[in-house]
Amino acid sequence: MKEITIYTDGSAKNNPGPGGYGVVLLFNGKRKELSAGYRKTTNNRMELLAVIEGLRALKEKCKVKIYSDSKYVIEPIQKGWLVNWKAKNWTRGKKEKVKNPDLWIQLDALLQKHEVEFCWVKGHDGNHENERCDYLAVSASDKGNLLIDENYELND
């Protein structure tokens, strides 16, 4: 099984506002970068989408180590909350709906296809690949022809 390292980051100006995600995939001395910008979204949606797009780029089952500075993404997986949310039909606590269920559902499906380990890195702390992802995410949101995050309004 191939071993892949993925770094991810998301951003949104004014949160909500224009946003983007950045992904760096590393395998066997090679790298691939992914990014896209959206007209109106949130930082949390872009953090999730970065991980989703990184995993979606893999063409076969892989052993993956994902580095993210987003505790919003990492903690639900590491602490088992994602499993509980899914079992409770994407609710948490006292029937409170999970925010961004469309993205959590996509991420959950992708996690079933790979062996994934999540690692938290402190953002804006000199980690080269994390800084690169931040640059990709912010740059993507600054470009023209921004995409529409069709489910953003549903999760507002």
Backbone as CSV, one residue per row, in Angstrom:
resi,resn,N_x,N_y,N_z,CA_x,CA_y,CA_z,C_x,C_y,C_z
1,MET,0.844,-1.181,0.000,0.000,0.000,0.000,0.890,1.244,0.000
2,LYS,0.563,2.189,-0.853,1.330,3.435,-0.915,1.128,4.240,0.358
3,GLU,2.216,4.891,0.795,2.143,5.767,1.954,2.219,7.216,1.477
4,ILE,1.165,7.955,1.752,1.016,9.329,1.280,0.973,10.274,2.477
5,THR,1.609,11.422,2.327,1.505,12.486,3.321,0.718,13.622,2.696
6,ILE,-0.273,14.109,3.429,-1.103,15.204,2.933,-1.111,16.326,3.973
7,TYR,-0.841,17.531,3.510,-0.989,18.732,4.329,-2.197,19.485,3.790
8,THR,-2.992,20.056,4.695,-4.195,20.765,4.264,-4.376,22.058,5.053
9,ASP,-5.072,23.002,4.433,-5.475,24.213,5.136,-6.654,24.839,4.405
10,GLY,-7.450,25.578,5.150,-8.574,26.297,4.585,-8.597,27.705,5.146
11,SER,-9.248,28.596,4.423,-9.354,29.970,4.906,-10.637,30.603,4.389
12,ALA,-11.092,31.625,5.097,-12.225,32.428,4.654,-12.038,33.826,5.206
13,LYS,-12.073,34.780,4.323,-11.946,36.179,4.747,-13.275,36.639,5.340
14,ASN,-13.221,37.278,6.458,-14.389,37.772,7.189,-15.253,36.661,7.753
15,ASN,-15.051,35.468,7.393,-15.664,34.242,7.928,-17.087,34.441,8.447
16,PRO,-18.109,34.402,7.607,-18.066,33.940,6.223,-17.673,35.038,5.240
17,GLY,-17.198,34.560,4.116,-16.775,35.438,3.039,-16.081,34.619,1.987
18,PRO,-15.337,35.285,1.107,-14.571,34.529,0.114,-13.582,33.611,0.832
19,GLY,-13.438,32.406,0.328,-12.543,31.457,0.979,-11.910,30.508,-0.007
20,GLY,-11.025,29.682,0.507,-10.365,28.705,-0.344,-9.704,27.620,0.485
21,TYR,-9.241,26.613,-0.223,-8.498,25.545,0.434,-7.193,25.315,-0.306
22,GLY,-6.231,24.757,0.404,-4.948,24.395,-0.180,-4.537,23.019,0.317
23,VAL,-3.971,22.219,-0.576,-3.566,20.856,-0.259,-2.206,20.585,-0.886
24,VAL,-1.333,19.936,-0.126,-0.064,19.446,-0.653,-0.027,17.950,-0.401
25,LEU,0.110,17.171,-1.481,0.239,15.722,-1.386,1.688,15.363,-1.656
26,LEU,2.264,14.527,-0.802,3.658,14.109,-0.946,3.721,12.587,-1.025
27,PHE,4.439,12.088,-2.050,4.614,10.645,-2.212,5.924,10.366,-2.936
28,ASN,6.779,9.632,-2.288,7.983,9.130,-2.946,8.801,10.239,-3.614
29,GLY,8.972,11.355,-2.935,9.751,12.458,-3.485,9.011,13.339,-4.472
30,LYS,7.735,13.037,-4.725,6.929,13.837,-5.652,5.898,14.615,-4.853
31,ARG,5.426,15.716,-5.428,4.412,16.522,-4.762,3.358,16.950,-5.772
32,LYS,2.159,17.122,-5.261,1.054,17.644,-6.058,0.349,18.659,-5.187
33,GLU,-0.001,19.795,-5.763,-0.703,20.835,-5.021,-2.091,21.030,-5.616
34,LEU,-3.064,21.217,-4.731,-4.453,21.438,-5.134,-4.979,22.677,-4.413
35,SER,-5.827,23.422,-5.071,-6.481,24.555,-4.412,-7.680,24.999,-5.236
36,ALA,-8.609,25.663,-4.574,-9.761,26.263,-5.240,-10.308,27.340,-4.320
37,GLY,-10.963,28.321,-4.926,-11.549,29.419,-4.169,-13.056,29.462,-4.339
38,TYR,-13.731,29.959,-3.311,-15.191,30.033,-3.296,-15.650,31.443,-2.943
39,ARG,-16.791,31.840,-3.513,-17.309,33.202,-3.328,-17.699,33.497,-1.886
40,LYS,-18.452,32.593,-1.278,-18.892,32.798,0.104,-18.927,31.446,0.802
41,THR,-18.175,31.361,1.879,-18.055,30.109,2.617,-17.534,30.418,4.012
42,THR,-17.162,29.383,4.749,-16.583,29.579,6.074,-15.231,28.895,6.157
43,ASN,-14.456,29.302,7.133,-13.155,28.683,7.358,-13.311,27.183,7.628
44,ASN,-14.270,26.814,8.475,-14.452,25.399,8.800,-14.806,24.567,7.575
45,ARG,-15.645,25.098,6.703,-15.992,24.361,5.478,-14.764,24.167,4.602
46,MET,-13.916,25.175,4.521,-12.723,25.052,3.684,-11.691,24.112,4.313
47,GLU,-11.603,24.097,5.634,-10.712,23.139,6.312,-11.144,21.708,5.995
48,LEU,-12.441,21.450,6.078,-12.966,20.127,5.755,-12.771,19.792,4.286
49,LEU,-13.077,20.751,3.421,-12.972,20.504,1.985,-11.532,20.213,1.567
50,ALA,-10.575,20.841,2.224,-9.161,20.573,1.910,-8.833,19.102,2.153
51,VAL,-9.271,18.570,3.282,-9.010,17.155,3.582,-9.743,16.266,2.578
52,ILE,-10.994,16.599,2.285,-11.786,15.818,1.330,-11.105,15.784,-0.031
53,GLU,-10.685,16.939,-0.527,-10.063,16.994,-1.856,-8.716,16.272,-1.873
54,GLY,-7.979,16.354,-0.774,-6.719,15.610,-0.694,-6.953,14.113,-0.798
55,LEU,-7.916,13.608,-0.048,-8.228,12.176,-0.100,-8.863,11.777,-1.430
56,ARG,-9.679,12.654,-1.975,-10.341,12.372,-3.256,-9.318,12.237,-4.390
57,ALA,-8.182,12.876,-4.252,-7.156,12.833,-5.298,-6.449,11.471,-5.375
58,LEU,-6.611,10.647,-4.349,-5.950,9.342,-4.327,-6.731,8.351,-5.183
59,LYS,-6.029,7.643,-6.052,-6.682,6.754,-7.017,-6.825,5.318,-6.534
60,GLU,-6.169,4.982,-5.419,-6.247,3.632,-4.871,-6.159,3.727,-3.356
61,LYS,-6.448,2.610,-2.686,-6.371,2.590,-1.229,-4.940,2.873,-0.798
62,CYS,-4.785,3.807,0.145,-3.461,4.224,0.600,-3.426,4.327,2.120
63,LYS,-2.214,4.285,2.634,-1.968,4.615,4.032,-1.627,6.098,4.026
64,VAL,-2.422,6.901,4.732,-2.318,8.352,4.617,-2.081,8.989,5.984
65,LYS,-1.155,9.930,6.012,-0.942,10.751,7.199,-1.329,12.167,6.791
66,ILE,-2.342,12.709,7.465,-2.837,14.047,7.147,-2.431,15.009,8.243
67,TYR,-1.815,16.107,7.829,-1.418,17.174,8.748,-2.346,18.361,8.520
68,SER,-2.936,18.843,9.609,-3.847,19.979,9.540,-3.672,20.826,10.790
69,ASP,-3.929,22.112,10.654,-3.905,22.989,11.829,-5.311,23.211,12.377
70,SER,-6.261,22.411,11.892,-7.660,22.579,12.273,-8.113,21.529,13.279
71,LYS,-8.268,21.960,14.521,-8.819,21.055,15.534,-10.279,20.749,15.220
72,TYR,-10.950,21.646,14.512,-12.333,21.415,14.083,-12.429,20.140,13.245
73,VAL,-11.422,19.882,12.436,-11.400,18.684,11.594,-10.866,17.477,12.359
74,ILE,-9.784,17.664,13.064,-9.071,16.534,13.662,-9.768,15.951,14.894
75,GLU,-10.224,16.789,15.806,-10.769,16.276,17.066,-11.990,15.366,16.895
76,PRO,-12.941,15.696,16.018,-14.081,14.776,15.874,-13.674,13.370,15.417
77,ILE,-12.590,13.272,14.693,-12.128,11.971,14.230,-11.341,11.272,15.334
78,GLN,-10.377,11.978,15.901,-9.534,11.369,16.927,-10.301,11.025,18.196
79,LYS,-11.313,11.810,18.524,-12.057,11.593,19.770,-13.317,10.738,19.580
80,GLY,-13.546,10.269,18.350,-14.680,9.387,18.088,-16.011,10.089,17.916
81,TRP,-16.016,11.401,17.885,-17.275,12.130,17.741,-17.918,11.854,16.386
82,LEU,-17.106,11.746,15.343,-17.636,11.514,13.996,-18.463,10.233,13.959
83,VAL,-17.974,9.186,14.580,-18.702,7.912,14.638,-20.042,8.110,15.342
84,ASN,-20.021,8.844,16.452,-21.260,9.101,17.197,-22.234,9.960,16.397
85,TRP,-21.725,11.000,15.743,-22.597,11.852,14.934,-23.302,11.039,13.856
86,LYS,-22.536,10.196,13.206,-23.094,9.369,12.131,-24.176,8.442,12.694
87,ALA,-23.888,7.808,13.817,-24.845,6.892,14.447,-26.119,7.617,14.876
88,LYS,-25.993,8.905,15.206,-27.147,9.696,15.664,-27.723,10.550,14.532
89,ASN,-27.520,10.085,13.285,-28.054,10.785,12.111,-27.589,12.238,12.040
90,TRP,-26.307,12.433,12.258,-25.637,13.723,12.134,-26.179,14.771,13.112
91,THR,-26.427,14.295,14.325,-26.760,15.202,15.417,-25.765,14.965,16.547
92,ARG,-25.690,15.922,17.439,-24.800,15.817,18.587,-25.531,16.362,19.809
93,GLY,-25.085,15.955,20.951,-25.698,16.450,22.177,-27.184,16.225,22.211
94,LYS,-27.921,17.242,22.561,-29.379,17.148,22.703,-30.077,17.454,21.380
95,LYS,-29.827,16.605,20.416,-30.462,16.715,19.090,-30.016,17.943,18.297
96,GLU,-28.893,18.512,18.676,-28.350,19.644,17.922,-27.730,19.110,16.638
97,LYS,-28.105,19.700,15.502,-27.559,19.252,14.226,-26.072,19.562,14.143
98,VAL,-25.321,18.626,13.574,-23.908,18.851,13.307,-23.813,19.880,12.186
99,LYS,-22.916,20.842,12.329,-22.714,21.822,11.254,-21.934,21.175,10.124
100,ASN,-22.243,21.551,8.921,-21.577,21.069,7.703,-21.717,19.563,7.493
101,PRO,-22.928,19.010,7.693,-23.075,17.561,7.537,-22.739,17.062,6.140
102,ASP,-22.999,17.883,5.121,-22.676,17.462,3.752,-21.199,17.123,3.613
103,LEU,-20.342,17.910,4.245,-18.900,17.663,4.151,-18.456,16.541,5.076
104,TRP,-19.044,16.452,6.267,-18.696,15.356,7.178,-19.071,14.012,6.563
105,ILE,-20.200,13.957,5.872,-20.621,12.713,5.208,-19.616,12.325,4.128
106,GLN,-19.180,13.301,3.334,-18.176,13.013,2.293,-16.864,12.547,2.916
107,LEU,-16.437,13.238,3.969,-15.180,12.862,4.620,-15.286,11.466,5.221
108,ASP,-16.384,11.171,5.871,-16.573,9.845,6.457,-16.447,8.756,5.395
109,ALA,-17.061,8.951,4.239,-16.986,7.957,3.166,-15.542,7.767,2.693
110,LEU,-14.799,8.849,2.572,-13.405,8.757,2.130,-12.519,8.088,3.182
111,LEU,-12.824,8.307,4.441,-12.044,7.683,5.512,-12.209,6.164,5.506
112,GLN,-13.331,5.681,4.974,-13.561,4.239,4.893,-12.705,3.589,3.799
113,LYS,-12.222,4.383,2.852,-11.460,3.858,1.708,-9.959,3.775,1.961
114,HIS,-9.475,4.457,2.982,-8.035,4.545,3.232,-7.732,4.300,4.698
115,GLU,-6.475,4.032,4.978,-6.002,3.984,6.362,-5.446,5.368,6.662
116,VAL,-6.141,6.114,7.501,-5.815,7.521,7.696,-5.443,7.811,9.146
117,GLU,-4.355,8.552,9.297,-3.933,9.060,10.594,-3.903,10.582,10.498
118,PHE,-4.472,11.247,11.486,-4.479,12.711,11.511,-3.458,13.221,12.517
119,CYS,-2.746,14.263,12.134,-1.757,14.906,12.992,-2.023,16.405,12.998
120,TRP,-2.102,16.980,14.185,-2.306,18.416,14.302,-0.966,19.134,14.261
121,VAL,-0.910,20.226,13.494,0.267,21.099,13.482,-0.203,22.500,13.839
122,LYS,0.612,23.227,14.558,0.270,24.599,14.907,0.344,25.461,13.648
123,GLY,-0.727,26.187,13.380,-0.771,27.044,12.202,0.119,28.264,12.349
124,HIS,0.629,28.731,11.244,1.451,29.948,11.193,2.630,29.869,12.166
125,ASP,3.239,28.687,12.204,4.325,28.462,13.150,5.596,27.966,12.454
126,GLY,5.713,28.225,11.157,6.946,27.898,10.454,7.004,26.529,9.806
127,ASN,5.933,25.720,9.912,5.917,24.436,9.202,5.773,24.740,7.713
128,HIS,6.795,24.411,6.937,6.847,24.810,5.522,5.612,24.370,4.744
129,GLU,5.229,23.117,4.867,4.108,22.622,4.065,2.780,23.209,4.535
130,ASN,2.612,23.410,5.836,1.410,24.052,6.343,1.325,25.491,5.846
131,GLU,2.443,26.185,5.846,2.477,27.565,5.340,2.149,27.602,3.848
132,ARG,2.634,26.599,3.106,2.344,26.526,1.672,0.843,26.326,1.447
133,CYS,0.230,25.452,2.239,-1.212,25.231,2.111,-1.990,26.504,2.418
134,ASP,-1.569,27.233,3.426,-2.207,28.501,3.763,-2.100,29.464,2.590
135,TYR,-0.913,29.539,1.996,-0.715,30.414,0.838,-1.642,29.999,-0.312
136,LEU,-1.721,28.704,-0.586,-2.583,28.212,-1.664,-4.043,28.553,-1.395
137,ALA,-4.489,28.374,-0.149,-5.877,28.639,0.214,-6.215,30.118,0.066
138,VAL,-5.373,30.970,0.609,-5.622,32.415,0.538,-5.540,32.904,-0.912
139,SER,-4.547,32.441,-1.638,-4.393,32.844,-3.044,-5.600,32.422,-3.874
140,ALA,-6.116,31.232,-3.620,-7.275,30.739,-4.375,-8.487,31.630,-4.152
141,SER,-8.627,32.150,-2.928,-9.786,33.000,-2.641,-9.624,34.404,-3.216
142,ASP,-8.402,34.760,-3.613,-8.140,36.082,-4.191,-8.324,36.114,-5.705
143,LYS,-8.422,34.946,-6.321,-8.517,34.878,-7.781,-9.937,35.149,-8.253
144,GLY,-10.068,35.420,-9.531,-11.386,35.588,-10.133,-12.025,34.227,-10.351
145,ASN,-13.220,34.225,-10.881,-13.943,32.987,-11.188,-14.077,32.075,-9.977
146,LEU,-14.438,32.643,-8.841,-14.607,31.842,-7.640,-15.820,30.922,-7.779
147,LEU,-15.699,29.736,-7.225,-16.765,28.746,-7.265,-17.851,29.108,-6.254
148,ILE,-18.993,28.481,-6.403,-20.089,28.679,-5.462,-20.127,27.476,-4.529
149,ASP,-20.060,27.737,-3.236,-20.194,26.689,-2.232,-21.707,26.489,-2.058
150,GLU,-22.260,25.605,-2.876,-23.713,25.455,-2.962,-24.356,25.066,-1.638
151,ASN,-23.652,24.377,-0.794,-24.250,23.937,0.469,-23.964,24.885,1.621
152,TYR,-23.220,25.955,1.381,-22.919,26.888,2.469,-24.200,27.422,3.109
153,GLU,-25.114,27.890,2.300,-26.351,28.500,2.823,-27.169,27.489,3.613
154,LEU,-27.105,26.235,3.239,-27.859,25.195,3.943,-27.303,24.953,5.341
155,ASN,-26.059,25.327,5.542,-25.386,25.068,6.821,-25.195,26.328,7.646
156,ASP,-25.719,27.417,7.177,-25.547,28.711,7.843,-26.334,28.774,9.130
